[in-house]
Amino acid sequence: MPYVSRWKTFIVWLVVLVSILVALPNALPGSILDGLPGWLTKNRLRLGLDLQGGSQITLRIEREDVVEARLEALVEAVGSRLRAADIGYFDLTGTGQSVDLRLRDPAQMQAAQVALQPLTASQAEAAEDKAAEVILKSAADGVLHLEMTDKGIERRMTAALDDAVPILHRRLAGLDALHPEIRKRGADRITVQLPGRADPEQLKYILSQAAALSFRTIDMSMPVEDAVSSQPPAGSEILYSADDPPIGYLVRRQPIVASADIIEARAAINAQSGDPVVNLRFSPQAAARFADATANSAGVTLAVVLDGAVIATPLVRKAITDGTVQLAAPMSVEGAEDLALMLRAGALPTPLTVVEERSIGAGRGADSIHSTLVAGAIGAGLVILFMLGFYGFFGLIASLAVALNVVMIIAVLSAMGLVLTLPGIAGIVLTIGMAVDSNVLIYERIREEARHGRSVRDAMEFGFSRAFAAIVDANITTLIAAIVLLFLGTGPVRGFAVTLAIGIVTTLFTAFTLTRVMLDVWLQRRRPTHLPEGIRTGLFDGTGFRFMAIRNYVFSLTAVLSVLSMLLFGAVGLNLGIDFSGGSVIELKARQGNADIGDITARLDELNLGEITVKPFGSPRDVVVRVHARDGGENAEQTSVVLIRGELEDAYEFRRVEVVGPTISGDLTAAATLGVMASLAAILLYIWFRFEWQFAAGAIVATLHDVLLTLGLFVVTGMEFNLTSIAALLTIVGYSLNDTVVVYDRVRENLRLFPRMPLPILIDTSINQTLSRTVLTGATTMLALAALSLFAGEAIQAFAFVMLFGVAVGTFSSIYVAGPVLILFKLRHAAPGSNAGKPEGADASKGA
């Protein structure tokens, strides 16, 4: 082969050097890193919450809350405008999305419409569709009807979501949160990620409460009991305290001061009573209003309203003119600090509902890192030993290429600020196993060409060129699965997809450039006349296994197993995790001694939380509690966790808490289904494009076989099926197609070389020719996965075991399912004597 040009060699080693420099900060302590030159990048890997601990909270803005707030504002605006225009009215009411009223004088209908017309254009001027927010209708008898449009409500929700984000940022800043991440998801959700140690319950409270505080005048025009039995006066409403039983108050709707008027809020301790209080300071304009109101209300009480509930009724003894107020209400020291923080940050447009929570303790993350790294090191060591044992010097080059491959993955993650999750580490370990495949394909092609009499240099040239198509086809199928996971997956699944996708790209680079450059250096310096003697894969040479001779028996057996898996799936079903069924999962660690499952079960049964499962998890000190989905929506799921914390927190450390409400579980189910279907469709379309339709059909059947048997494994073992299982399933699909494509690529090549060879014999020949690659790649990948299954933490073991099973099944199906399907569908031969598509330089007499 012609030597690689100097500038190409320079570029390859430059890329390697830059990758090492970018990845280097991850291996250096902070003291050394600070002393490095300023031009050297110092970006480190961003660890996911499952590795460093922290919380991820998904909040939803409720449409009903937005409609209610808008309806209340609309009723107030309608009354104000009509009074300002001196137009009499009565029966002003708001229901659902509509407001109705009746004019005292129907002759004022046109004037009323003119007065209310500005309400119909609110927010519509800035909207692209210009749709009115409110539609105004009138009737001949003096009735006016205003209807809030769905478009208007959607705009209000979007505006509320936009307004909420900076407020949440300010609240997290008040908690001294480091590197919080807040992003909008869809039309009604916000996801907050907060790494490090934080109290999840405090975090949820601070993020979800509107914290709308107001000081209002109590309406003394009638007893509250009469207002309850009849109707409150215009401009007043009935609010209740948080007491048990609640106390009702008739208060004015228009506040004296509200949250927007507060410019400072600090928690303190009352010097006389010793109770926690919050000291407030108002803006100058609000201070003037408050001074006038308290001067006119001396000797009466005011109502302090927080999020629609009366929390205090202070007595006004004299006018308060300095704009400062001490808020005293029943609350703890922590409650006063939280309230002060929220008041400083500002009130949310509407309360937010917690629909998903995933909290990981820092200790649990450290344990996961340690166990997964140990498992990864063992897997990588086994793969390197395997390659050295079978390929000697070539194995050393492959091992070095794989090691630099991992360095490149770390460099890309560090440079781009991408998050490394626990499944992401598993993706790197899997990449180590799968990256060997490219080198094995190249080495086996080189060895095959050398066996046919070519010189070492020519063997390498033809080996790289012949292996190119198979490697690209095989890796693109897995890359398609990774890309679909990247766009449709969430959390850990996306972290797995990120490392897998990057690993595939770096693998192609190291296989076709780095490995080639290193072999080129060896060629130039040693000028060998034959391949190194350390290559021991010759034991597969000359194999003539008649795989297709027993195809009918094996194919029938796999069909029976597939049908049985389908029947079990339909009759028993999957053990769906909370990602798809809703509910809560709580991982506990005993603070002292071993966990007592019986005691935990008994204590939780007394809470009446519905169906609860308590199982051991890892060591005797660890247990996992599963609370199945409850009726009552999102709040019911959050209540379960609060009650369990109160019951068990004294004796157990809460290492992991995951809560998925019905809304999120439904969305995840839809996204997972779409992701699987889209991934399969994209992969199969690619194969259909690259091969004939019989090959695509064979790939479909082989893939369905692998998916069905893997689903059968979940049913038989009762393992939990969750988002991580989807990642494992799609990876199995990609790996299986990888194997199948390599075999099919050789079948297609042999069809062109040997058009008269009977199809079963031709398929057997192709499988035997690629058998060394199939065995070596399957073995190295399974070694890496076996290390994860045996030595990684509980969080990753099930994931690795499923992929280990899938790789074994995928390797089997690439021979005994994909091959027989080609015969079943009567794959066409090329015309006799045709050399169409024949590889350049190929010699038919030496092909098999």
Phi, psi and omega in degrees: 000145178294142182295148177293134184297157183298320183290327176292319177298318179299316181297317181299312181289332176294317177299317179298315181296315179299319179299317179296317180294321180290323181280341187303319181305336180288342181258359184252143174291160185299325182297319178287321183298321181294334182272357181285159181302151182294333182286344181278127179299140182239020179291136176247166177299137172270118182275140176290168182298329181287350179254326182247356182086159181140189184226145170235120182241129174253124183247145179235137173272125186276130179300322181298322179293319179295317179297317181297315180295318180293321179297316179298317179294323181292318178300315180296319181293320179299312180298318182296316183293320180291323178292321179296329179271005180058045178248120181283147180206168173204172182056042176281111183224153176235130180218130179062243178248020184229153177235132181234147176204166178232131178282142177292327180236103180304339181292343179271014183303313182296320179296322178295320179295321178295319181294326184267351184304321179301335180292334182283343183257002183300127179068348183286331182298325182273352183276147181293321184278349178059015180293139181294146179277328180227135176256129183254125178233150180228160177232162186294335184270020176085015179268131175246138181230124177245128183242123175283128182279156177297323178298319179296319178296318179299320178295320178296321179295319178297317179295319180297321179295317179296321180290330184289326187301308180295330178294318178296323176300316181294323179294318178292325176297324177294337176273003184059037180287135180265126175054050175289152178234121180236126179216146178280144178231112179071204186269348188218014185229154175227132176251130180243125175245128182229102180287160177090190184275131177201151176280111184301322181293318176296319181298314179298319181297312184293326182280333189263334184285137177292324181059043176273105183255140178210149173255125185231158176274137176279129180280114181260013184289339178203154177297147182297329179296321178292323178295324179292318184281335181246259180205135179297152175298158177300134180087003179233161177212164181259125175237156184239156176275174179268012180290166176236104003283156182292150179252133181270147178224139174263112187234155176290140178292320183283118181283156173287309173224154181228183184303323182294341181273353183272122181253349177206138177216124181225135175284145181205179176243127178296126185296330183273312185269337184078009181270152176293140178221170174235120178273125184246146172230130185265163173293160181304317180296317180292324179298321178295316178298318182292324178296315178297316183294318181287331177293323180279346185245021181301133180091359177242174181256150172256164175248126174261118187247126176238115179051046174083002179239140178281116183257346179199152177228076183290145177275130179270113181265328180204169180294135177258108190253349184268001177074016177240141181222142174256113181274115178246120180212159178298107179199157179276173176301315179297321179296321178294320179294319179295317180297317179298318179300313182294323178293323177294320182285335181107156182278141174287152178300330180200153176301151178249142181262131176281116182251348179204138176222133174222105183242133180236129176289148182298324179295321180293321178297318179296319178298319181296318179299312184298309183294321181288321177295320177299314179297319179295319179296319178296315179298316180296319179298318179296319179297316180297315178299319179299313181293320177296322180294325183264335186236355177058238182300317177299324177295325177296317178297316179298319180295319178296320179296319179293320178298315178292332175300313179297319178301318180295320178300314180297321180296316180296315179299317181292313184294323184268358179069025180281151186272134175261119180253174178299311173298335176295320175297319177299324177296323177293316180297319177295322178299323178301314180294317184283333180295331178299331183303316181297316179295320179297316179301315180295313183297320181291325175293318178299314182295322179294318180293321178294324180293335179271010171102003180281157175290165181300318181295314179293322179301320179290321179299309181290326180299313179295316183291320180290327182280344188302307184299316181296318181294315180296313180300315183294318183283329180295324179299317178289324179296322178299314178300318181295319181295317178299317177298324183295321183272327185257343182279170177225153171055235184300325180297317179294322177299321177295316182295324180299307182293325179294315180295314178298319180298324179293316180295313179294329177296316178298322179294311184293326182290317188261350178239303185294312179298321181294320179295317180295320177293327178295320177299317178298318180297315184294322185277320186263335184044060185289153175259350177208164181291156180303147183286349182287352180284122186241018180277004178295345179297342177270351181293141176077005178295138181229044180298133179269074183299317184285348180295329181250022185299323183296321181290312183292320180296321178295320179296315180295325177296318179297315180296322179294316178296319178298319177298320179296318180295317178296320179299318180287323185277316185262318181082172180272152173276086186291133175283178184294340178302327185249341182246350183081169180116199185224147171232128182232122177262125185243150174228125181299134179289329177218137178068199181267157177289140179254097184298319180298316180294318179299314181300315181297317182292323180284330177299328181290344180277350179056053181262010181089210183285124181231137177239130178240122183228153173293153184213099180079241184284167179298342180275349186253140173221159174235132181253128178245118175256115184289160185305140181245157171287149179118001173076204188297319184295327180296321180294319179292324178298323180302314182293320179299316181294320180293321177300314181297329183277324191244351189295338181289330185250346186227144174272130180273099185275332179207134176227124176231125179232124180235117178281171184298327180294311181294317182299320177295319179294318180295321178298314179296317181294320180295316179298314179297319180297315180297313182294317180295320180296312180298316182298316181295317180296315184289327175296322178297315180295320179299321180291321185278333184235181174283167188296330178297323177295317179297318178298318178297319178296321178298312182296315180297320179294315178300322178300314182294318180296315181296316179294324178292319175297323176298323176299317178297319181293313185293317183277342183073014178297148181290134179256113184225195181299322179296327177296324177297317178300316179297318182297315181290328176293320177299318178300313180297317181294316180299316178293326175305308179299314183297318182296322179298316178295314181297325179298320178289323177298315180298319179296316181290332176299324180283327182280323186231072185295338183266354182290132177305141187301315179301320180291321180296319178294317176301316179300316181295319180294319179295323179294329181258009186295321180298317178296316181299314182292313183293315180294314178300318181294315181293318179296318180289331174297316179296316181289325178297321177298318177295319182295325185269324191244346179284169180290170181303327185295335185245347186296314181297319178302314181292322180296319179297317179291326176299314177298317182294322178296318178297315180294319180296322177296318179296316184291332179295341178258305192263359173243308182297322181292305181301330180295324177298321178290319181299321182266011173054064177302131184282142172274159170291158180300143182306133178080358180285137176245020180300130179078004182293130181301144181300129176084002184286147179239112184301326183290347183243009189283331189257000000 
